[in-house]
Amino acid sequence: MLPVVWLAGAKDDLIRIIRFIAAENPAAARRLKDRLFAVVQPLAEHPLMYPQSYRLPGLREIVAHPSYAVLYRVTASRVEIVAVVHTSRRFP
């Protein structure tokens, strides 16, 4: 089992997104936060369960919600949550 670590940028993304949504709909913000944590939790035991990102080599991508994706990488010692992004965002 690998530890799942949220990198600083991913934490910042999460906080920004949740605050933005909570300003209009606190209940929806809580549901999204719960959903994001729920899809990330199984990575400790199944780090390769989601596909590699076709947009960002070296990362895997979870479409956690129709509007949000979680990007992560698997190393030998841990799973790193790299970013939480809006699915309409353009990637390099």
C-alpha positions, 0 to 999 in steps of 0.5 A: 500500500502506498501513501497518497500525498497531496502536493501543495499545488493540488491542495491550493487547487482544491481550496480555490475550487471549493471556496469558489463553489461554496460562495454560491452553494455550500452544499455543492462544495461539500459534495464535490470535496467529498467526491474528490477525496472518495475517488482518490482514497482507493489509489493507496491500494490500486495506484494504477486503476485510472488511465494515463493522461493523454494530455500530460505524459507521466500523469494519470487522470481521474475524471472525478466529476463532469467538471473536475479532474484529478491529476496524479503520478505514481512513484516507487514510494507514494502516489502524488496528487499533482493538480485538480483542474476544471475539465474545460481547461486547456492542457499543454 
